[in-house]
Amino acid sequence: MDIEGRAGALFSPTTKIRDKPSSGKRSPNFSVPDTEAGVHDNPTNKSWRMVLTLAYQSLGVVYGDLATSPLYVYKNTFAEDIQHSESNEEIFGVLSFIFWTLTLIPLLKYVFIVLRADDNGEGGTFALYSLLCRHARVGLLPSGQLADEELLGYKKSDCGAEDAGRRGVVCIVRRELERRQVLQRILLVLALIGTCMVIGDGILTPAISVFSAVSGLELSMSKEQHKYVEVPVACVVLICLFALQHYGTHRVGFLFAPIVVTWLLCISIIGVYNIIHWNPHVYQALSPYYMYKFLRKTQRSGWMSLGGILLCITGSEAMFADLGHFSQLSIKIAFSFLVYPSLILAYMGQAAYLSKHHIIESDYRIGFYVSVPEKIRWPVLAIAILAAVVGSQAIITGTFSIIKQCSSLGCFPKVKIIHTSSKVHGQIYIPEINWTLMVLCLAVTIGFRDTKRMGNASGLAVITVMLVTTCLMSLVIVLCWHKSIILAVCFILFFGTIEALYFSASLIKFLEGAWVPIVLSLIFMAIMCIWHYGTIKKYEFDVQNKVSINWLLQLGPNLGIVRVKGIGLIHTDLVSGIPAIFSHFVTNLPAFHQVLVFLCIKSVPVPYVRPEERFLVGRVGPKEYRMYRCIVRYGYRDFHKDDIEFEKDLVCSIAEFIRSDHSATPKGNTPELEKEEKMSVVRSGIRFQEEDENVDDKPGPSGSREIQSPLIGPEKKKKKKVRFVVPESSKIDAATREEMRELMEAREAGMAFILGHSYVKSKSGSGLFRRFIINFAYDFLRRNSRGPSYAVSIPHASTLEVGMVYHV
């Protein structure tokens, strides 16, 4: 229904108002001050205070999973492959492996190397892939533009003539990647494998963490009773954990860091007690010589037991994946000065205890709780369960985040994303994914019922992600850091060899639980590849069937139809040209809106896009057509505004474009195609105001004047008032003022959203496999995915959907 009211342009002195761009470096649990604000009084003190605050907060978000690994490492290592003997060569060898694994992978690789490969402060598999996309033009997004490379966050180095001698190898690697599509696909598949394994870890980590935490009940009851209690208790905790996800973590997030700190101090104190009380010389086992003795004695069984030792670094990838919420320095401080020493003391303490206790009543009594003094066992059990919940919460939230990134980059169907906090960045909840994770997590817990097979599954997922990170990092070293290719080869050989050793030990246990992450990753990989393939084919169809601009010029300003009041938003994936859906409208509808906007919402391979760089606006055809193209750019971690704010920003961006577009469109035989392709980055300068107010009763500010619409009569006193507040220094001619007035009148009349409801079918003559992928698999995903985010809450009366068949 059209809204009648008063339209006018209020010109008054005003400052340029901008939204502060999100830096992305915020804790999911706390509101953190900007690193560039408030440092004038004492920059050094305030800077260090903020770094230490972030380091403290990171303990509850990043290190929950890693901190709870002592619950199950020794238990999984000695589950079957090796036996604990009186010579202590096995236990000391395992301790030596744990120490050097923690030192080389989390400390050396991640803390000192990988954390430096951030994408504008963001980390994770997609951050590395995003860096490579920008530096080598191997992006998976088909709608890329040269204007995207002008974004502030789009850091890219060119390989010019002056670099040919100094960076010859870099240019060769880059050209090979850009030239060979097979290499681009391999790179994409590699990134998707890492992503799918992270999602699989989101299923396995809560299961093994909670199950291992409640396994402390085994020491207070018989094994026959224990097996009937442990699984139900673990399932209840998991159900409660997933059921509370929709509330968000910001309400209880302040408890996360204290819980993890308490847990780390607890295992450290217990470790020191066990070292002093049972074996003060256990530190000698940190020598690499004990690893050699261990492998010499155990041989193949010792190699297979590496799958259990591997679990000591579960959660290390979170240091890089959650980098965007904190800072490099804060994560380094937290790990180096608290997490790393606490874990080493905990493992040394367990080894010291076990070195003096060789008669084990049953295999399950070699776990963590057997080394805990009996007087404090119940409090430790309670703290362990809380720490396991915190660690599980972090990986679940991380899974939501990576699903959102995949969806933004066109590799996963659109899902419902709920922002659980309006103040804290990064707090999201995805209902469909949450309940899917819960069902799969319960299935793993009930199906396995022991930490051995859970550990085999979790270990394979963890080490696969690390291998993918190592491979991508070797390319980042060459393409992004411009280091010697020898350094990259040394990096991948050193860390890749260590990780490949653990990977082989985990893969050999395929039938003993390691098949779970492989099956899960194949399922998610199939979903991602099918969705990405269908999306690309659909976009190629749009490009091949877009309407020529000459056809539009032949219709004239009225487009051969009646132009009614209002703004028509035509959603399209095209960044240039006129979509075929528009010609379908024009030939089948008797009327259209007086202002038409071809709206394209796309993602760019950067984590965040500043608000002042978000909108690209241009004209489609001459000025009198009142047709515009608006491209809205979001980063893969950006927050999408709700529909009301989005509408206001969209209208303001078009008004700002009209005001700043001083060049008049000449009439006659002008190459309008060139004019149509000209897009401008629109920065916020005009403010949009819409309110119920009687403007005749309220004088304007000093030095301002209000231009009223000719439709406004004296009988319409108190209506919806729409106006643009523009700096008085702006010179606006009569034609521009008239165009802005028409835009305001159209906004008053209302906005209609025209959405294309596409049906993708395979071409006749396609093979059986292609028909299955397009006609069944992709069609099923499309029917169960959501539409554009801004159109979710639009009233049905304002939405028009038109079906079109795409033969790809």
N, C-alpha and C positions, 0 to 999 in steps of 0.2 A: 504494500500500500504506500502510495506516495505521501511524503511528509511536506505539508505546506509550511512556509515560514519566510523569514527574512534572510536575505543574503547580502553580504557586503564585504568590502575589503577595508580593514582598519590599518592605516599606515601610521606607525608610531615609533619613536626611538626605542630600540630594544637591543639587547646584546644577543649574540648568537648562542643559542642553547643547544648543548650536545649531551647525549647520554655518554656516561663514562664507559669506555670499552672494557669488557671483561678481560682481565689479565689471565684468568684461568688458574692462577696459583692461589687457590683457596682450599682450605680443609673442608672435607665433606661434613665435618662435625662442628666446626666453629667458624664464626665470621672473622676473617683475618684482614687486618689493615693492609692497604696497598703499599707495595715496597717503595713507591716513589713519593709517598705522602707523609707529612709529619716528621721530617727528619732535619728540620732546620735548627732546632735547639741543640741537640747533641746527637749528631748522626751516628757516631760509632756506638754509643750506648743503646740507642733505640734500634739500630740495625741488628746488633747482637741479641738484644732482648727478643726481637721478633723471630730471629733464626732459632733461638733456643725454644721459643714457644712452638714454632712449627715442628721442631725436632721432637718435642714432647707429644704433640698431637699426632705425629706420624706413627708413634708407637701403637696407637689404638687402631689405625687404619691400615698401615702397610705391613706390620710385623706380627699380626695375630696368628697367621698360618705358620710362619717360620718359627715363631716362639713356641708353638705347641708340638713341634716335631719330636722333641725328646720323649713324648708319650709312646711312640710306636717304632722308633728306629731300631733299637736293639732287639725288640720283640720280633720285628719282621726279618732282621738279619739272621737271627738264630732260629728262625721258625722251622727250617727243614734242611737247608743246604749244608750248614756247618754245625758242629757241636762244641759246647763250652767245656774245655778240658782243663786239667790241673796245671798244665804247663803255661796257661794264660796267653799262649801265642795267638790264639784266635781273638780273644777280647782286646788285647793290646794292638793287634793288627787292625781290627775294626776301628778302634779309637784313633789310630794313626790315619786311617783312610778318612774318617769323619773330619779330623782336624784339617788335613790338607785340602779336602774337598770344600769345606767352609772357607778356607783361606783363599783358594784359587778362583772359585766360581763367584760366590757373592761378594767377597771383599775385593779381589783383584779385578775380575772381569766387570762386574756390575758397578761397584762403587767408584772405581778409578777410571773405567773406560766407557762402558755403555751409557752411564748417566749423562755423559757429555753429548751424546747424540740425540738431544731433545729437539722436538719440532715446535719452536716458539714456546718452550716450556712444557710441552706435552711429551709423554713417553708411551711406550708400548709398541706392539707389532705394526699397527697401522701408522704410527708416527714415523717409524723407519721407512715404511713403504711410501708414505706421503713425501718424505724427503727425497727418495729416489725418483718418485714421479715428477717432481719439480725440477730436479737437476738433470734428468735424462729424457724428459718428455715421454714417459711410458705410462701415463695415467690411464686408469680404467674408466674415467668419466668422458663420454663422447662430446659433451657440451662445453668443452674448454674454449676460452677466448684469450686473445692477447691481452685484453684489459685485465684479466685475472692476474697476470704476472706483475701488474702495477700495485697490487695490494701490499700493504706494509709488511704483512707476515709472510709474503711470498719471496723468501730468500732464495736466490738462484744466481749461480755464477756462469758466465758465458765462457766459451772456449774459443777465443778469438785468435787472430794471427800471432799476437804477441805471446800467447800462451802455448803455441804449437811446440816450441822447443822445450819449454820448461815442463809442460804438462802433456806431453805427447801421448803417454799411456792412458791418461785420464780421458783424452779426446777419443782415443781408439775404443776404449771400453764404452764410452757414452754413445758413439756412433753405431757400434754393434748392437747395443740395446735398442736404440731408436730404429735401426734398420730391420732387425730380425724380429718378426712378430712371434716366433716360437719362443724366443728368450723372454719377451714380455709376458707371454702366457705362463711360462715357468715361474717367473717372478711373482705373478699374481697368485698362482696356485700355492707357491711357497708361503706367501702372506696369509692366504686363506687356511692353509694347514695349521699354521701357528694360531690363528684365530679360533679355529674349530677345537683345537686342543685346549685352549683357554676356557672355552665354553664347557668342554668335557671336564676340565678341572673344577669348574663351578658345580658340577654334580658330585664328583668324587671327594673333594676336600671336605665339605660338610659331613659326608658320611663317615670318613675315616677319623676326622677330628673328634666329632661327638662320640662315635663308637669307642674310640680309644680312651676318651676322658671318662666315660661311665664304666669302662672295664675295671676301674679300681674297686668295683664292688666284688670282684672275683676273690679278693683276699679275705672277705668277711663272710663267705658262704662256700658251700661245696660246689664243685664244678657242675654237678647235676642241677642244682638249684640256680646256679649263676647263668647257665645258658638260657633259662626261661625268663630271666629278669633283664638281662643286658639288652637284648634286642627291643623289647617293648619300651624300655626307658629311653633308649636312643631314638626310637621312632617318635615318641611323644615330644622329646626335645626338638627334633627336626620339624615336626608339624607346627609346633609353636613358633619356631624360628621363621618359617616361611609364611605362616599366617599373619605375623606381625609386620611383614615387609611393607604393606601399603601405608603404614603409619610413618614410614621414613625413619632414618636414624638420627635426625637432628634433635629429637626429644630425649633420647637416651645416649646420644653420641658422646656427651661429656663424661660418661662412665667408661668409655672404651679404653682410653689411655691409662687411667688408674688401674683398671683390671689387668692390662698387659704388663704394666710396670710392676704391680704386685706379684704377678706370675713369674716374671723374670727375676725379681729379687728372691722369690721363694725358691726357685730351682737353683739359683746361684748359691744361696745359703745352704741348701741341702747338699749341693755339690761340694762346697768347701768342707762341710761337716764330714761327708763320706771320705773325702781325700785325707783329711787329718786323722780320722778315726780308723780307717781301714787300710789305706795304702798311700802314704805320703810320697812314695817314689813313682807314682803312676805317671808323672810328667815325662818320664823317660820314654814312654810309649809315643810321644809326639814326634819322635825321630822317624824319618822316612824308611830307615832300616827295618822297622817293624812291619811295614807294608810288604817288603821283600820276603821276610820270614813268613808272613801270613800266606802269601801266594805260593811260596815254595812248599809249604806244608799242605795247604788245602787244595791247591791246583784248580781243577775245573769247578769244584764245589765252591771254592772261594770266589772265583769269577762270577758264578751265578748269584752268590750272596751280595754282590755289588748292587743288585736291584733293591735290597733293603737299605744299604748304606746311602743310596741315592736320596732317600726320603729326608735326609738331614738338610737338604737345600730346597725342599718344597716351600713355595712362597717367596723365593728370591726374586722371581720375575716381577712380583708386586712392587719392588723398589723402583723399577723402571716404568711399569704400567701406571702407577699412581703418582708419577712425578708431577703431573699437572696440578695436583692439589697442594703441593708443597714446593720446596726448592731443592736444588742439588745439595747444597751445603747442609740443610737441615736433615735430609735423609742420610747423608754421609756421617754426620755427627751421631745420630741416633743409632746407626748400625755399628759404627766403629767403637763407640765408647760405652754402649750398654748391651745391645743385642748380641753382638759377636762375643764379648767376654762372658756374658751370662750363659750362652749356649755351650761354649767350650768348657766352662766350669761344670755345667750340668752333665755333659757327656763324660768328662773326666771323673766326676763323682760316681756316676753309675758304673763306669769301668772299675773304679777302685773298690766298690762294694762287691761287684761280681767276681773280681780277682780273688776274693777271700771266701766266696760262697760257690762251691763247685757242685754240691749235691742239691740239685733242683728237683723238687717233688714232681713237677709236671712242666711241660714245655711252656705253658702260658704264664708261669710264675717268673719268667725272666724279664718281664715288662718293667715299666717305669716305677710303678707303685711299690715293688718289692724293695727298692732301695730307699724308700721314704720311711723315716722312723715312725713306728706304730702310733705314738702318741699324737702326732700331727697329721695322720693319714686322712682323716675325714675332712678337716679344713682344706688340705691340699686338694682333695677330690672336688670339693665345691669350687675352689678357685680354678681348677683345671677345666671343669665344665663351662664356667663363665668365659674362660680364655678361649676355649674351643668354639663357643658361640660367637665371640668377637671375631675370631679368625674366619669362621664360616660367613659371617655377615660381610666381611670385607670382600671375599671372593664372589659372593652373590651380587653385591653392588657393582663390582668390577665386570661381572657378566652382563648386567643390564647396560653398563656403559659401552661395552664393546659391541653389543647388539645394536645399540643406537648408532655407533660409528659405521657399522656395516650397512645399516639401513640408509644412512645419509650418503654413503658412497655407492649406492645402487647394488649392493651385494646381498641384501636381505629384504624380504617383503616388509612393507610398512606395517608397523605395529603401534598399538596404543601406548604412548609414553606419558606418564603422569609425573609432574614435578612436585615432589612431596614437601618442598620448602621454597617459599618465595624469597627468602633472604640468603640462603646458602646455595652456592653454585654447585651443580653436579649431583644433586640429590634427585634421582629419578626412580621410577617404579614401573615395570612392564608386567601387567597382570598375566598375559598369556605365557610369557617366559617363566614367570615366578612359579605358576602352578605346574608347568612342564618340568621345571627343575625339581620341584618337590616330589612329583610322582616318580621320576627317574632316580632321585636320591633315595627314596624309600625302597624302591625296587632293588637298588644295589645293596642297601643295608640288610634287607630281609633275605635277599638271594645269597649273599656271601656269608654273612653272620660271623666273620672273623677278619681281623686286620691284615692277615697275610695276603689274601687275594685282593682286598681293597688297596693295600699298599702296592702290589704289583701293577694294578690299574692306574693308580695315581702317579706312580713313579714314571711310567711310560709317557703319560700326558705331560708331566713336568719337563722331562728331559727332551721331549720333542719340541716344545716351545723354546727351550734354550738353544737347541740346534738351529732352529729357524732364525732366532735372534743372532746367533753367531754368523750364519750365512749372510743375512742382510747387513750386519755390521761390517763385514769385509767389503761390501760394495760401498757402504757409506764412507769408509775410510778412504777409498779411492775417489769416488765421485763427488762427495760433499766436503771432505776435509782436505782433498788434494794431497794426500800422503803417498809415499812410494808404494807401488804394488807389492813390493817385497814385504813391507810391513803388514799389508793386508793378508798376504799368504802366510806369514808367520802367525798372525792372529788366528786365522781359521785352522791352521795346522795344530797349534798348541792347544787352544780351547776345544776345537773340533775333535781332536783325538781323545781328549779326556771325556767329553760328552758322548762320543761314539762308543767308547768302552762301556759307559753306563747304559747307553741306549741298547747295545747288544745284550747286556745282561738282563735288561727289562723285557726285551722282545722275545728272548728265549722262553719266557714264562707266559707265552701267548694263551695257552690253554688253562693257565692257573690265574686268570683274572685280567691279564694284559689285553685280552681281546675287547674288553669293554670300551676303553677310549678310542680304539681303532674303529669299532662299529659306530660309536657316537659321532666321531669326526667324519666318517664317511656319510652318515645321514645329513649332518649339518653342511658338509661340503657339497653334497648333491643339491640341497636346497639353495645354497648360495650360487653355485654355478648355473643351475637352471634359471634362477631369477635374474642373474646378471646377463645370461645369454638372451633370454626373452626381452629384457629391457633394452639391450643393444639393438636387437632386431627390430623392435618397435620404434626406436628412435631413428634407425636407418630408413624405415618405411615412411616416417614423418618427413624426413629430409628429402626423400625421393618424390614425395607427392605434395610438397608444399606449393602454394599458389603463386604465380608470377605477380610481381608488383604492377606490371602493365595491365593485367586483368582488372586490378583494383582501380587504376587510373581511368579506365574506360567507363567505369560505373558512375563517376562524378562524385561530388561532395556528399550527396544523399545516399550513395551506394545503390541507387535504383529502388530504394524502399523508403518507408516513412521512418524518420528518426524521432523517437519518443524520449521524454525526459528520463534521466537516470544515467548511471554508470554501469556499463556491462564489462565484467571481468571475464576474459576468455583464458582459461588455463591451458597452457601448452608447454611442451618440453623443448620447443625450438628456441634458439637464441637469435635467430635471424629468419627472415622470410615469413610468409603468411601461412598458417597451418591449414590443412585441407578441411578441418572442421568448420572454419569460418565460411568457406564457400558453400559448405553444406547448409549452414544457417541462412546465408543470404538467399540461396535459391529455394528454400523451403519455408522461411518465415516472412510474414508480410511487414514486419516492423522490427526496428532495432534501436538501441539506445543512442542518445546524442553524443555520449563520450564512450569510446571503446578503448579498452586497455588489454593488450596481449600480455598476460602475466606469466612469467617463467620463474619458478623457484628452483634454484639449483644449488648443489653443494660444490665447494671448491676444495682442493687438497691442502687446506691449511686448517689448523684447529679452530681458530676464531677469526671472524671478520669484524672490524670495527664498525660501529653504527654509521659513521659518516662515510664509509666506503661500501655500504651494503647495497645501495640502489644504483642501478644503471638504467637510465631513462633515455628514450629517443622517440622520434616521430615515425609513424608509418604513413607515408604519403604526405601531401601538402598540409599546411596548417588548417585550412578550412575543413579538412576531413575530421578533425578532432579525434584522431586515432593515435595511440601511443603504445610503445612497447616498454615494459618495465621488467627488468631482470633483477631478482632479489637473490643475493648471494649469502650463503651460510657456510660456516666451517663445520667440520665433522663433529665438533663438540659444542657447537653453538646452541643457545637456548632459543627456541622458536616462540615468538610472542603469541598471545591469544588473538582472536580474530578482531576484537575491538581496537586494540593497539595497532595491530597490523594494518587495518583499514586507514587509521589516521596517518600512520607513517607513509602509506602508499599515496594517499591524496596529497600530503604535504610534499612528497618527493616530486610528484607531477607538477604541482604548483611552483615549486622551486625551479624545475626545469623550464617551465614556461617563462618565468621571470628572467632567468639567466640566458635564455635563448634569444639573443639580440638579432641574429641574422634572419632577415625575412626570407621566406621562400619565394623565389621568383616564379612568375607564372609563365606559361608557354611550354615549349619543348625542352624541359629540363630533365636531366637524368635523375629521376626521383629515387632510383634504386640506391644510388650512392648516398642520397640524403637519408634514406630509410635505415641504412646500415650504420649511420653515425650515432653512437651512443655516448652519453656523458655520465660521469660519476656525480651524483647529486648529493651534496652535503646539506645537513640540516641548517636552514636559514629562516624558513617560514614556519611559524607556529600555527597549529590548527586549533580553533576553538569552536565548540558546539555546545550550546546551553540554552535552556528555556529562560528567556529574559525579555523584558520590554525595553528595547533599546531607546525609545523616545523618553523614558523616565530617567535615563542614566547618561550623563554627558561623557564624551570620550576624553582621553587624557590630553594634556596640553600638547599642542603641536601636531595633533592627529586629525584625520578627516575620514569620514565613512562614506563609501560609495555604495548606494543601495541598488538593489536589483529593480528594474522597471516593473517587475511583477508585483512588487510590494505596494499595497494600497493602504490608505489610512484606516480602513476597517480591520486590518490585520495588525493588531497591536502587540500581542504577546504570543509569539510562536517560537519554533525552534530556530535559533540564530546560528548561522554558520559563517565564519569569517576567517581570514588569514591575517595574521599579524606580521607585517613586513618592515624591515628597517626603513626609516624615513629617507635615508640617503639614496635608496634605490630609485632609479629613474624608470618609470613604467609608462610606455606610450599607450595610446588609446586602444590599439589592436591587442596588446598584451593584456590590458585591463579587461577588455571584452572577453578574451579567452579565459581569463581567470574567473570572471563572473559566471561564465557558462559552466565551468568546472564546479563552482560552488552551488549553482542551481541544480546541477546533476547530482551532486552529493546530497542535497536536501531531498531530492526526489527518491533517493534510495540506490542501493547497489544490488545488482543481480550477478550471480556467479554461474557461469556457463562451463560445465565440466564435460569432457568427452568420456563416454563410457565405452571403452575399447574392447573388442573381442578379437583376440589374436588367434589366427588359424594358419596352419601350414599350407604352403602352395600345393596345388595339384601336382602330382608326380613326385612328391617328396618321399624319402625313404621311410621305412617303418619306424626306425629309431627316432628320426626327426619328428614324425607325426606324434609319437608318444610324448616326446619332450614338450612340444608346443601345444598340442591339442588337449593333453590331459594333465601333465605335470605342471607346466607353467599356468595353464588355465585354472587349475585347482588353487595354486598359490595366489593368483590374481584375485579370484573370487573371495578369498579369505584374508586379503590384506586390506589396509585402510587407504582412504584417499588422501589428498593433500592435507597437511596438518591444519592449515588455516580454514579449511572448508568443513571441519568436523562438526563445529557447533553452529553452522549457518542454518537458519530456519529453512524448512523445506520449501516454503513459499517463495524464497529468494533464490532457489537453486534450480537450474535447468540442466538436465543430463540428456545427452544425445548419443545414441549408440552408433558405433562405426566398427566395421570389420577390417582387420589388418591381415592381409595375406602375406606372410613372411616366409 
